[in-house]
Amino acid sequence: MTLKRITMKQAKENIGQEVLIGAWVTNKRSSGKIAFIQLRDGDYYFQGIVLKNEVEPEVFEIAKSLTQETSVMFQGVIQEDTRSKLGYELLVNNIEVIGESHDYPITPKEHGTEFLMDHRHLWLRSSKQHAIMKIRNEIIRATYEFFNTQGFIKIDPPILTGSAPEGTTELFHTEYFDQEAYLSQSGQLYLEAAAMAFGKVFSFGPTFRAEKSKTRRHLIEFWMMEPEMAFMHQDESLEVQEQYVAFLVQSVLDNCDYYLDVLERDKEILKKYTQLPYDRISYDEAIELLNKNGFDDIKWGDDFGSPHETFIAKQSERPVFILNYPKAIKPFYMKEHPDRDDVVLCADMIAPEGYGEIIGGSEREVDYEKLSQQIESFGLSLDDYAWYLDLRKYGSVPHSGFGLGLERAVTWITGTEHIREASPFPRLLNRLYP
Ligand code: 4AD
């Protein structure tokens, strides 16, 4: 009889069945008569039990000799185990070692961050890192579900580009035959073109910022979700943003319970983030609030630093929108406020618990003349942006969009201290390997 190979995801449908399971050893404990082997199979962490009196003598010997990260094919019977997080364990009958592992560098003892980052290719196997990546995957899955069911289509903007939507100081330059090109900072300008073709579009792809900042919120390469919507003003866009973020949190609560437990994330706090609407505060009010509360290091016209954002976010139990920033500190494409020429129709969504900005978005300038002036005043060439200006010449409509930084969202929802753990292989100021 050939046995069925399953993963522990299918344990529930296989209780009492003899099956094969491929797994890696994470730890082991054995007494004279029984060996407890801690295992992981890619989805879950679970226990295999080997009883000396129930198996061939050589099987028990193999069980006793298993080392950390040895890969093994186990034959055994699935049984319920109410004491474990997963609820199931494997009563092992036979063991076939697939790949040996000796002197695995990451041991159950504490390691420093630099050591772990040097071993990121192995660190990904650890339960906490594994849980963060599983939740990252759920956020990606839920993003596709949300936008596809709301009538958006996915459009993939180019990665190699000649445009600089978010300012010229943070660009990665590269040669493009005999021209200069950049790695994309944002797909937005292309998405605006696509929104005029398809109405509601979104992209999800890698973006690059040569930011020399070494903070727990900045990556050099990060993934961004960018929806762009025709016939849509900024206030309607804010509703899409809060619905989207609440949907992400709810999806993680619904589908990642086990991984939230691994991370010891407080689910009651997360539940609050699914309640809408989120509070809105204007930039002007935010400055006033900060000044009234002893922050004398910031005045109207300055951008917020992380302590400022944290203080503003603390005024609410949920994410907060800060609206209408000064024109001078925002990109060229944002629409001027209809009643004021010193602020633009934009918003940043600030996550609670000190996680900072997770979304930046705005209504886009549609006035041809104003946009041309803006492009020039930012030192950009009108020729390079002629195609973008065309969008304002041929059937222009009010439109808005936003960008959510995937790793920022993952860091916040998983309750992780540093953004580097929200990316499988993070690119940081001083790190290109592994
Ligand atoms: O606010 P940003 O720069 O907005 C844009 O790029 C717009 N073009 C988006 C749009 O309207 N289509 O970036 C959007 C989000 C931020 O809120 C943050 O979550 C994330 O991208 N982000 C970063 N994440 C990690 N590391 C960095 N260096 C980031 N810079 C921005």
Boltz pocket constraint, residues with backbone or C-beta under 6 A from the ligand:
constraints:
  - pocket:
      binder: B
      contacts: [[A, 165], [A, 166], [A, 185], [A, 186], [A, 187], [A, 188], [A, 209], [A, 211], [A, 217], [A, 218], [A, 219], [A, 220], [A, 222], [A, 224], [A, 225], [A, 226], [A, 227], [A, 349], [A, 357], [A, 358], [A, 359], [A, 360], [A, 361], [A, 362], [A, 401], [A, 402], [A, 403], [A, 404], [A, 405], [A, 406], [A, 407], [A, 408]]
      max_distance: 6.0
